[in-house]
Structures are given as C-alpha cells and as structure tokens.
Amino acid sequence: MSVAALRRAAKESVSGLPREFWWLWTSTLVNRLGGFVLTFLALYLTAQRGFSAAYAGLVASLIGLGGVIASVLGGVLADRLGRRPTLLAAQLATAATVAVLAFVRDPVPIALTGFVLGLASNASRPAIQAMMADIVPPHDRVRAFSLNYWAINLGFAVSSVYAGFLVAQSYTLGFLVEAGMTLACACVVFVKVKESRPQQAVPVAGAALPKPVTMGTVLRDGRFMLMVGLSFLVAVVFTQSSVGLPIVMGENGFSSSDVGLVAAVNGLVIVALQIPLTRIIERRDPGRLLTFSSLLIGYGFALTAFAGSLAAYALTVVVWTLGEMVNAPTQSGLVARLAPAEGRGRYQGVYTTSWSAAALVAPLAGGWVLDSAGAGWLWGSCAVLGTVASVGYRFLMRGLPAQSPAPVAHRSDTVEKAAA
C-alpha cells in the first residue's frame, strides 16, 4: 500500500463520526496514557514491598475478581442510572483508589484496595461501549470501536515508555500520576460528554407496555450468550501473551528485556496498522472476519512452539496481533448489533465479563498445562481453541439478518452538518 493510499485510508477512517464520539475517544486516550499501575503492581509488591510472589498473585486475582463483578454491575448501572454518571463515578473511584494504593503498606489493606481497584477500573467499560453504540450510527460502529481500540493501544504504548522511568524514581509518584490522569479523564467526560442513554418509548394508548430488559433477558439470549462463550475462548488464548509466552521465553534462556521487546511488537503493530486496517474490515462480513481472526489468534500462538530466536517470537506476535486487530472491533460491533438500545449496558457488561473471566482462568490453566504437559501442549491447545471459536462464529452468524449498509451520502452529510 502506497503512502498516498495510507493517508487516504486514515482520512476516511476518522471522518464523519459524531463530535461526542471524539470527546469520548479523547477521554479514553487520556485514561490509557496514565494507565500503567497494574503493569508494575506485581513488581512493586515483590521488589519494593518484599511480599511473596504468591501474595502478588493473590492481589492480581482479587483485582480480576473485582473486574468480573464490575463488568455486570457497571452494565446494569449504565442502563439504570445512565452512561455518563456510571462512567464518572467509576473514573473518580479509580482515581481515589489508585491514590490510596500509593500509601497503604499492610497486606490486608493492599489486598482490599486491589479488589476495589478491580471494581472501579472495570465498571466504566460497559458504559463506554454502550455510549459509543448510542451515539454512532450502526454502519459506523465497527470503525468507531476500531478507533477507540487504537487509542487504547496508543496510550498504553506511550505510557509504557515513560512509566518504567517514572516508577524507577518513585512508585508513589507513579501511582499519583495515574490517579491524576484518571481524574483528568473524568474532567473531560464531565465537561464535554453528554448523557446518551436512549429515552424509554412512551407506550401508545391501548398498546402493551414493552418488556423491560433485565439480566435474565440477556442470559436467555441464546445467540448473544454463544458469542460471549466464543469470546471467552479467544480471550483465554490471547491472555497467554502475558502468561504462557513470558514463562516459555524465560525457560528458553531469554531475558526480561527480550520478553519486553517481543511484547512491544504487539503495540507497535496495532498503532501502525489499526487505522488503515479499519477501512478494510468495516466493509467485510463480520462472520468471516471473526472466523478468520480466531484462526489467526489460535494458530499465531501455536506457531510459538516452533520459535527459537527473538525474531521468530516477534513474528508469531505479528500473526496473532493481526487477528486481535480484526477481532476486537468486529466483536464489539456485533455486541452493539445484538443488544436492544435500552439494554446496551447490560449486554456490554456481560460481554466484558468474558474477558474478565478469562483473566482469572487463563493464568491457572496455562500454568497447569505448562507444568503437567509442557509448552507444546499449551500452544497446541491454543490452536484447538482458535479452531473451535472459528467454527462457533460461523454457526453464530447463521440466520442473523444482514446489517443495513451505510447511506451513500452519510459521510458528506455528516461533514456538512459538523461544518454548519
């Protein structure tokens, strides 16, 4: 692809979206620019505070448990109270909790603060996803979710560069910087982002009242729950990037800096290619995209079994990162498509639970397979799970009505309205 083509793809990818989306996108970027505490938390607890690796693992598990609970709770609150108040409350609570974490020293308070941090930091995700589905037209949602995903990775890539130097000077300062950035994110939402929750329809005289969307409604939605299960399988495989991959590379004689360089490939590829790739995936059938991306992720990790050099490991990361870049925005768009407007928060919450649950299960499962059977079986299992997910996505999309295409004049009309 030429430079001119890349520029054209980038311009088309960012044009025509509502102004409210870009303020929400900005808040996401600001949040991720300061979101680095969890990356260094285990090192902080073991190297700085002298706790055992087992205790650090316990705190990580409590954060994950808080995330599972928050995914559902945040979704319910986004539907009942509204997207904006849920998002603001979650961000303010996250800022306060990170600040507290900088000063607590005893094991029990640290563990409790970690659990609260898991609750607070994850409660905002369903609200953000639901708000994007509210304000972005259906034919632009995959593009919007893709751009938001790019902002997440751009912020993480930038923060990873300076965070290591920052915490090397002072972990307390690092925690306070993240608290301040999260507070700034809340300020952006408070000043610029309006409530987007759809108004409940007023029933016509003599007509039956519409049935409210409850958690039971979500759990009885067979097609959606199948998608959540498939998302869980993909997430279990993907989580091996932070569990199985570092362990195996360490066992093969690679240093922590080598592991960091290979991990950085993931963010670099996403930052470089996500925007031009967006123009390709938004025009394709989501069923085929999810099928193909599941195979890329599963077999990308399976290729790790044959890696012996740093370059080979980096190549495997490129393969499954391409799958990740296709899967994440496509799947988020499908959730918004399956969810009724008045229940988007709950649907997004249950969907987010699949990733939170994988964060709990994948480390235990990956460690057990490595200890009991070896690395070959772990990477082979990734291929199997990716294959199962790809078949499941093909079955999932059967009978699903095609989404209406974008109006021809949509982009130009939107630009003209914004200019007016």
Wavefront OBJ file of the C-alpha trace (Angstrom):
o trace
v 0.000 0.000 0.000
v 1.430 3.405 -1.024
v 1.865 6.366 1.316
v -0.930 8.208 -0.506
v -3.237 5.227 -0.066
v -2.383 5.040 3.629
v -3.158 8.737 4.028
v -6.456 8.348 2.214
v -7.392 5.333 4.350
v -6.509 7.212 7.541
v -8.569 10.245 6.490
v -11.582 8.127 5.606
v -11.277 6.224 8.878
v -11.568 9.318 11.054
v -14.043 11.391 9.048
v -17.770 11.668 9.589
v -18.025 10.447 13.193
v -20.043 12.469 15.738
v -18.232 15.093 17.794
v -19.361 13.406 21.019
v -17.504 10.279 19.959
v -14.243 12.178 19.667
v -14.552 13.581 23.190
v -15.175 10.061 24.457
v -12.187 8.897 22.390
v -10.078 11.656 23.949
v -11.061 10.570 27.442
v -10.047 7.001 26.584
v -6.663 8.164 25.297
v -6.019 10.306 28.388
v -7.011 7.410 30.616
v -4.662 4.967 28.863
v -1.786 7.446 28.821
v -1.854 7.211 32.602
v -2.898 3.584 32.970
v 0.279 1.757 33.927
v -0.010 0.853 37.625
v -1.357 -2.653 37.022
v 1.602 -3.353 34.716
v 4.070 -2.730 37.543
v 1.945 -3.800 40.507
v 3.431 -7.303 40.862
v 6.964 -5.891 40.668
v 6.032 -3.212 43.206
v 4.661 -5.738 45.679
v 7.598 -8.153 45.401
v 10.648 -5.942 44.767
v 9.597 -2.761 46.563
v 7.471 -4.092 49.412
v 9.080 -7.505 49.863
v 5.917 -9.598 49.574
v 5.994 -13.081 48.099
v 5.080 -13.941 44.530
v 2.111 -15.886 45.907
v 0.798 -12.755 47.624
v 1.271 -10.714 44.439
v -0.709 -13.396 42.601
v -3.457 -13.177 45.220
v -3.746 -9.414 44.746
v -3.873 -9.880 40.972
v -6.643 -12.454 41.404
v -8.619 -10.091 43.645
v -8.309 -7.367 41.014
v -9.577 -9.865 38.442
v -12.460 -10.881 40.710
v -13.391 -7.236 41.115
v -13.334 -6.923 37.332
v -15.767 -9.804 36.880
v -18.233 -8.285 39.343
v -17.787 -4.789 37.928
v -18.492 -5.912 34.373
v -22.032 -6.912 35.283
v -22.593 -4.164 37.851
v -21.319 -1.450 35.512
v -23.619 -2.658 32.753
v -26.682 -2.607 34.987
v -25.849 0.863 36.308
v -25.263 2.176 32.776
v -28.809 1.143 31.860
v -30.474 2.235 35.100
v -28.613 5.410 36.097
v -27.196 6.376 32.725
v -23.903 6.034 30.888
v -22.432 9.376 31.986
v -22.964 9.102 35.776
v -21.712 5.490 35.753
v -18.613 6.488 33.796
v -17.898 9.485 36.036
v -18.395 7.527 39.252
v -16.125 4.721 38.031
v -13.361 7.102 36.978
v -13.484 9.109 40.195
v -13.439 5.912 42.244
v -10.492 4.607 40.209
v -8.514 7.817 40.746
v -9.165 7.715 44.504
v -8.312 4.006 44.800
v -5.019 4.318 42.904
v -4.068 7.243 45.148
v -4.860 5.165 48.248
v -2.796 2.284 46.858
v 0.241 4.565 46.838
v 0.150 4.871 50.637
v -1.200 1.584 52.049
v 1.527 -0.719 53.337
v -0.022 -3.684 55.158
v -1.069 -6.879 53.327
v -4.794 -6.818 54.115
v -5.392 -3.146 53.170
v -3.392 -3.626 49.957
v -5.454 -6.684 49.032
v -8.749 -4.913 49.779
v -7.642 -1.847 47.819
v -6.711 -4.097 44.909
v -10.188 -5.627 44.897
v -11.795 -2.161 44.943
v -9.461 -1.085 42.141
v -10.654 -4.042 40.055
v -14.245 -2.992 40.707
v -13.725 0.691 39.924
v -11.483 0.397 36.882
v -13.682 -2.146 35.115
v -17.090 -0.599 35.888
v -16.529 2.079 33.257
v -16.054 -0.298 30.307
v -19.714 -1.268 29.694
v -20.731 2.397 29.965
v -18.141 3.479 27.378
v -19.096 0.713 24.954
v -22.815 1.394 25.387
v -22.312 5.136 24.918
v -20.420 4.568 21.670
v -23.221 2.348 20.412
v -25.707 5.101 21.367
v -24.016 7.975 19.561
v -22.512 6.263 16.495
v -24.763 5.077 13.620
v -24.821 1.267 13.144
v -22.860 1.327 9.875
v -20.009 3.257 11.547
v -19.750 1.310 14.802
v -17.010 -1.102 13.767
v -14.949 1.880 12.648
v -15.622 3.705 15.930
v -14.729 0.700 18.070
v -11.588 0.212 15.990
v -10.509 3.822 16.545
v -11.190 3.512 20.267
v -9.145 0.312 20.353
v -6.333 2.168 18.593
v -6.465 4.914 21.243
v -6.200 2.290 23.994
v -3.075 0.792 22.452
v -1.538 4.153 21.558
v -1.964 5.333 25.138
v -0.529 2.091 26.502
v 2.450 2.243 24.112
v 3.299 5.807 25.125
v 2.772 5.208 28.844
v 4.967 2.100 28.728
v 7.861 4.250 27.510
v 7.853 6.738 30.377
v 6.231 4.658 33.136
v 9.310 2.494 33.667
v 11.457 5.580 34.239
v 8.791 7.136 36.445
v 8.373 4.206 38.821
v 12.154 3.763 38.902
v 12.253 7.151 40.632
v 9.258 6.536 42.890
v 6.375 4.080 42.835
v 4.357 6.510 44.951
v 4.847 9.222 42.347
v 3.835 6.774 39.603
v 0.612 5.883 41.406
v -0.232 9.545 41.959
v 0.425 10.382 38.305
v -2.030 7.672 37.230
v -4.589 8.965 39.735
v -4.171 12.461 38.296
v -4.527 11.266 34.692
v -7.677 9.318 35.582
v -9.079 12.420 37.271
v -8.300 14.421 34.115
v -10.182 11.801 32.120
v -13.205 12.272 34.396
v -12.982 16.027 33.857
v -13.127 15.573 30.079
v -16.239 13.427 30.467
v -17.851 15.868 32.904
v -17.276 18.932 30.697
v -17.676 17.563 27.172
v -19.621 14.276 27.195
v -23.408 14.330 27.432
v -25.712 11.543 28.534
v -26.594 9.275 25.613
v -28.940 6.698 27.144
v -31.975 6.321 24.830
v -35.231 7.623 26.212
v -37.769 4.944 27.045
v -40.514 4.826 24.485
v -43.882 6.172 25.650
v -46.493 3.444 25.071
v -49.388 4.248 22.769
v -52.802 4.229 24.417
v -54.163 0.713 24.471
v -50.820 -0.847 23.465
v -48.991 -3.301 25.701
v -46.039 -1.963 27.682
v -42.676 -3.068 26.264
v -40.921 -5.717 28.329
v -38.002 -4.281 30.311
v -34.524 -5.630 29.591
v -33.161 -7.419 32.665
v -30.124 -9.616 33.294
v -32.455 -12.552 32.765
v -33.230 -11.194 29.294
v -29.515 -11.126 28.487
v -28.808 -14.597 29.860
v -31.741 -16.091 27.904
v -30.489 -14.571 24.639
v -29.013 -17.750 23.161
v -27.226 -16.164 20.212
v -25.624 -13.492 22.371
v -24.538 -15.922 25.095
v -22.962 -18.142 22.434
v -20.977 -15.107 21.310
v -19.899 -14.471 24.922
v -18.712 -18.071 25.197
v -16.726 -17.793 21.965
v -15.250 -14.512 23.157
v -14.146 -16.301 26.330
v -12.295 -18.939 24.286
v -10.499 -16.266 22.261
v -9.658 -14.345 25.444
v -8.190 -17.450 27.101
v -5.873 -17.882 24.126
v -4.976 -14.199 23.955
v -4.188 -13.998 27.689
v -1.307 -16.402 27.108
v 0.557 -13.369 25.744
v 1.063 -12.254 29.336
v 1.202 -15.706 30.940
v 2.487 -18.556 28.793
v 4.681 -16.543 26.438
v 6.889 -14.852 29.086
v 7.286 -18.111 31.013
v 8.266 -20.123 27.943
v 10.686 -17.470 26.714
v 12.291 -17.363 30.157
v 12.660 -21.144 30.209
v 14.344 -20.944 26.792
v 17.001 -18.563 28.101
v 15.630 -15.182 27.022
v 15.978 -12.208 29.357
v 13.232 -9.946 30.708
v 14.325 -7.242 28.256
v 13.918 -9.748 25.408
v 10.404 -10.531 26.620
v 9.656 -6.802 26.777
v 10.871 -6.242 23.221
v 8.697 -9.059 21.887
v 5.684 -7.787 23.839
v 6.257 -4.295 22.417
v 5.744 -5.667 18.895
v 2.056 -6.094 19.699
v 1.521 -2.413 20.474
v 3.694 -1.202 17.602
v 1.770 -3.240 15.031
v -1.589 -2.020 16.339
v -0.541 1.636 16.416
v 0.901 1.389 12.892
v -1.812 -0.637 11.165
v -5.118 -0.368 13.033
v -6.360 2.773 11.263
v -5.642 1.651 7.668
v -6.939 -1.831 8.507
v -10.196 -0.294 9.719
v -11.189 0.705 6.175
v -10.838 -2.935 5.141
v -12.681 -4.689 7.961
v -15.683 -2.353 8.123
v -16.661 -3.385 4.592
v -16.398 -7.119 5.220
v -18.836 -9.699 6.568
v -18.406 -9.840 10.382
v -18.908 -13.612 10.462
v -15.990 -14.209 8.117
v -13.863 -11.667 9.966
v -14.476 -13.332 13.331
v -13.841 -16.777 11.855
v -10.592 -15.680 10.225
v -9.373 -13.687 13.232
v -9.976 -16.609 15.605
v -7.786 -18.812 13.422
v -5.090 -16.138 13.244
v -5.055 -15.784 17.030
v -5.139 -19.512 17.744
v -2.548 -20.552 15.192
v -0.462 -17.437 15.785
v 0.101 -18.635 19.339
v 0.552 -22.211 18.099
v 3.487 -21.026 15.960
v 5.282 -20.185 19.213
v 6.059 -23.898 19.523
v 8.450 -23.532 16.578
v 10.073 -20.243 17.635
v 13.721 -20.391 18.642
v 15.007 -16.884 18.105
v 13.907 -13.408 19.133
v 12.888 -12.627 15.543
v 10.798 -15.801 15.348
v 8.955 -14.943 18.564
v 8.328 -11.432 17.229
v 6.902 -12.911 14.014
v 4.417 -15.029 15.946
v 3.328 -11.892 17.815
v 2.684 -10.143 14.490
v 0.437 -13.030 13.379
v -1.820 -13.104 16.440
v -1.799 -9.302 16.703
v -3.324 -9.094 13.216
v -6.044 -11.441 14.441
v -6.554 -9.286 17.525
v -6.881 -6.132 15.407
v -9.652 -7.710 13.350
v -11.413 -9.498 16.202
v -11.708 -6.751 18.831
v -13.615 -4.040 16.898
v -15.670 -6.560 14.917
v -16.806 -8.323 18.067
v -17.632 -5.044 19.834
v -19.699 -4.009 16.825
v -21.541 -7.338 16.911
v -22.392 -6.865 20.600
v -23.885 -3.451 19.826
v -25.808 -5.009 16.943
v -27.300 -7.802 19.057
v -28.184 -5.615 22.061
v -31.505 -3.729 22.255
v -30.994 0.013 22.770
v -32.475 0.008 26.278
v -30.227 -2.889 27.352
v -26.878 -1.983 25.833
v -25.226 -1.503 29.194
v -26.192 -4.966 30.438
v -25.190 -6.621 27.157
v -21.828 -4.861 27.100
v -21.325 -5.773 30.742
v -21.899 -9.477 30.181
v -19.645 -9.361 27.122
v -16.875 -7.713 29.161
v -17.263 -10.497 31.727
v -15.922 -12.985 29.162
v -12.561 -11.194 29.178
v -12.536 -10.702 32.949
v -13.268 -14.379 33.487
v -10.508 -15.324 31.055
v -8.097 -13.179 33.078
v -8.901 -15.429 36.051
v -8.927 -18.784 34.266
v -6.151 -18.436 31.683
v -3.215 -17.977 34.106
v -4.251 -21.022 36.127
v -4.947 -23.148 33.054
v -1.785 -22.042 31.244
v 0.412 -22.704 34.275
v -1.141 -26.117 34.837
v -0.632 -27.187 31.210
v 2.978 -25.973 31.238
v 3.766 -27.828 34.478
v 1.949 -31.041 33.654
v 2.361 -31.431 29.888
v 4.827 -28.857 28.575
v 4.863 -25.883 26.228
v 3.998 -27.905 23.126
v 0.637 -28.880 24.584
v -0.091 -25.295 25.613
v 0.472 -23.934 22.098
v -1.384 -26.868 20.573
v -4.329 -26.135 22.855
v -4.336 -22.546 21.581
v -4.763 -23.846 18.032
v -7.625 -26.094 19.134
v -9.435 -23.277 20.957
v -8.966 -20.954 17.989
v -10.429 -23.579 15.669
v -13.412 -24.214 17.957
v -14.063 -20.469 18.168
v -13.890 -20.057 14.377
v -16.428 -22.848 13.826
v -18.616 -21.368 16.543
v -18.622 -17.955 14.899
v -19.761 -19.472 11.616
v -22.648 -21.136 13.444
v -23.384 -17.923 15.386
v -23.903 -15.842 12.248
v -26.371 -18.236 10.629
v -29.778 -16.613 10.229
v -28.612 -13.235 11.526
v -30.144 -10.526 9.305
v -27.626 -8.507 7.336
v -26.929 -5.035 8.676
v -28.180 -2.164 6.556
v -25.388 -0.575 4.520
v -24.299 2.988 5.125
v -26.253 5.623 3.212
v -24.309 6.892 0.226
v -24.466 10.492 1.397
v -23.770 9.702 5.023
v -20.179 10.884 5.240
v -20.603 14.102 3.292
v -23.840 14.930 5.100
v -22.153 14.466 8.462
v -19.212 16.631 7.491
v -21.570 19.373 6.248
v -23.575 19.272 9.472
v -20.398 19.497 11.541
v -19.202 22.445 9.463
v -22.554 24.172 9.892
l 1 2 3 4 5 6 7 8 9 10 11 12 13 14 15 16 17 18 19 20 21 22 23 24 25 26 27 28 29 30 31 32 33 34 35 36 37 38 39 40 41 42 43 44 45 46 47 48 49 50 51 52 53 54 55 56 57 58 59 60 61 62 63 64 65 66 67 68 69 70 71 72 73 74 75 76 77 78 79 80 81 82 83 84 85 86 87 88 89 90 91 92 93 94 95 96 97 98 99 100 101 102 103 104 105 106 107 108 109 110 111 112 113 114 115 116 117 118 119 120 121 122 123 124 125 126 127 128 129 130 131 132 133 134 135 136 137 138 139 140 141 142 143 144 145 146 147 148 149 150 151 152 153 154 155 156 157 158 159 160 161 162 163 164 165 166 167 168 169 170 171 172 173 174 175 176 177 178 179 180 181 182 183 184 185 186 187 188 189 190 191 192 193 194 195 196 197 198 199 200 201 202 203 204 205 206 207 208 209 210 211 212 213 214 215 216 217 218 219 220 221 222 223 224 225 226 227 228 229 230 231 232 233 234 235 236 237 238 239 240 241 242 243 244 245 246 247 248 249 250 251 252 253 254 255 256 257 258 259 260 261 262 263 264 265 266 267 268 269 270 271 272 273 274 275 276 277 278 279 280 281 282 283 284 285 286 287 288 289 290 291 292 293 294 295 296 297 298 299 300 301 302 303 304 305 306 307 308 309 310 311 312 313 314 315 316 317 318 319 320 321 322 323 324 325 326 327 328 329 330 331 332 333 334 335 336 337 338 339 340 341 342 343 344 345 346 347 348 349 350 351 352 353 354 355 356 357 358 359 360 361 362 363 364 365 366 367 368 369 370 371 372 373 374 375 376 377 378 379 380 381 382 383 384 385 386 387 388 389 390 391 392 393 394 395 396 397 398 399 400 401 402 403 404 405 406 407 408 409 410 411 412 413 414 415 416 417 418 419 420
